[in-house]
Amino acid sequence: MKKILSLILASFLILGLVGCGGEEAPENSNVLNDSASSALKAVETASDIKTLPDSYPKDVLPLAADAEIIDVRENPASKGLEVMYVSDNDIDTLCDFYVGALKDAKDLSTDETPDGYWITAKMDGIDYTVMLDKNAMNPTKYAGQISVYLVLSGLEGAADPAEKPEGESLAWPFAEMPGVPELKGHISKILREDGIMHFEMTVESDETIKS
């Protein structure tokens, strides 16, 4: 099965978990704290929700009302979606909001990271991961805003696996990335911006990435 790999060599997309303390979210919790309750009144369907694919479960995992969507990516191999947006909401309020949204999910857990929170859950066959980071957007134009990164897999109606890309693959940029091992696959696009390189690749299997 072909898998689309979006390799983004940017520090703000790498959320470190080293040295994080873990704390499991209360099971069957039906009551949010005051700040989260206020957020639930304000955090409804965002104005940018129309940019999300039809397969995105808006009722289960809504975006903040002030969400500014930065990126939406479909992962055909896992029938998944990745959504990244920024918000001016308090990070603890956002954490409580998403814990509340997923309170009925199986294996709901919340871990605190150095710069935010990592929330995971499984519900109705869909795996949910919510990553909140207060410093990931520094020093971009979104500095000071909270980064919200949503990863979902197992969605019905997600795009089918893509066929092998047409055309000749771009060459791996060895000169610009000394010491970085080459990933074998078809490179469709390489974008360079402010010293950051963004790759769009198609690889044959997960083993290519693991190796």
Secondary structure in CASP SS format (residue, H / E / C, confidence):
PFRMAT SS
TARGET T0000
AUTHOR 0000-0000-0000
METHOD secondary structure of the structure
MODEL  1
M C 1.00
K C 1.00
K E 1.00
I E 1.00
L E 1.00
S E 1.00
L E 1.00
I E 1.00
L C 1.00
A C 1.00
S H 1.00
F H 1.00
L H 1.00
I C 1.00
L C 1.00
G C 1.00
L C 1.00
V C 1.00
G C 1.00
C C 1.00
G C 1.00
G E 1.00
E E 1.00
E C 1.00
A C 1.00
P C 1.00
E C 1.00
N C 1.00
S C 1.00
N C 1.00
V C 1.00
L C 1.00
N C 1.00
D H 1.00
S H 1.00
A H 1.00
S H 1.00
S H 1.00
A H 1.00
L H 1.00
K H 1.00
A H 1.00
V C 1.00
E C 1.00
T C 1.00
A C 1.00
S C 1.00
D C 1.00
I H 1.00
K H 1.00
T H 1.00
L C 1.00
P C 1.00
D C 1.00
S C 1.00
Y C 1.00
P C 1.00
K C 1.00
D C 1.00
V C 1.00
L C 1.00
P C 1.00
L C 1.00
A C 1.00
A C 1.00
D C 1.00
A C 1.00
E E 1.00
I E 1.00
I E 1.00
D E 1.00
V E 1.00
R E 1.00
E E 1.00
N E 1.00
P H 1.00
A H 1.00
S H 1.00
K C 1.00
G E 1.00
L E 1.00
E E 1.00
V E 1.00
M E 1.00
Y E 1.00
V E 1.00
S E 1.00
D C 1.00
N C 1.00
D C 1.00
I H 1.00
D H 1.00
T H 1.00
L H 1.00
C H 1.00
D H 1.00
F H 1.00
Y H 1.00
V H 1.00
G H 1.00
A H 1.00
L C 1.00
K C 1.00
D C 1.00
A C 1.00
K E 1.00
D E 1.00
L E 1.00
S E 1.00
T E 1.00
D E 1.00
E E 1.00
T E 1.00
P C 1.00
D C 1.00
G E 1.00
Y E 1.00
W E 1.00
I E 1.00
T E 1.00
A E 1.00
K E 1.00
M E 1.00
D C 1.00
G C 1.00
I E 1.00
D E 1.00
Y E 1.00
T E 1.00
V E 1.00
M E 1.00
L E 1.00
D E 1.00
K C 1.00
N C 1.00
A C 1.00
M C 1.00
N C 1.00
P C 1.00
T C 1.00
K C 1.00
Y C 1.00
A C 1.00
G C 1.00
Q C 1.00
I E 1.00
S E 1.00
V E 1.00
Y E 1.00
L E 1.00
V E 1.00
L E 1.00
S E 1.00
G C 1.00
L C 1.00
E C 1.00
G C 1.00
A C 1.00
A C 1.00
D C 1.00
P C 1.00
A C 1.00
E C 1.00
K C 1.00
P C 1.00
E C 1.00
G C 1.00
E C 1.00
S C 1.00
L C 1.00
A C 1.00
W C 1.00
P C 1.00
F C 1.00
A C 1.00
E C 1.00
M C 1.00
P C 1.00
G C 1.00
V C 1.00
P C 1.00
E C 1.00
L C 1.00
K C 1.00
G C 1.00
H E 1.00
I E 1.00
S E 1.00
K E 1.00
I E 1.00
L E 1.00
R E 1.00
E E 1.00
D C 1.00
G C 1.00
I E 1.00
M E 1.00
H E 1.00
F E 1.00
E E 1.00
M E 1.00
T E 1.00
V E 1.00
E C 1.00
S C 1.00
D H 1.00
E H 1.00
T H 1.00
I H 1.00
K H 1.00
S C 1.00
END
